[in-house]
Amino acid sequence: MISYNKLWHMLVDKGMTQTDLQRAIKCSSNTISKIKRNETISMQNLIEICQLFNCQISDIVTIEYVIK
């Protein structure tokens, strides 16, 4: 399972809203909805977020493995 909790914490730290993020990386509202539902988004969107915050993907996304 993908988690964007680190991204949400980063937005709070930077004083940004979801709308600010959407405008900054010029993505669709559908992309923001996918992030909110912890669904996959395009690598291009991840790169744009990383460029915006000058960070690595691991700074905004975690993959949580479920052991069966």
Residue, then its C-alpha position, 0 to 999 in steps of 0.5 A: m500500500i502506498s502512503y502519502n502521509k509524508l507529503w501531507h506533513m510536508l504541505v503543513d510544514k510549508g503552509m500549503t494547501q492541496t489546492d496550492l500543490q495542485r496549482a504549483i505542479k499543474c496537475s488535475s484535481n483527479t491526481i490530488s484525489k488519488i493522492k488523498r486515497n493513497e493510490t498511485i500517481s504518475m512518475q511525472n507528478l512525483i518528479e514535479i512534487c520532488q522538484l517543488f520541494n527539492c526532495q527525494i521520492s522517499d521524502i513524500v511517499t512510503i510503501e507499506y507492505v502487507i504480509k499475508 
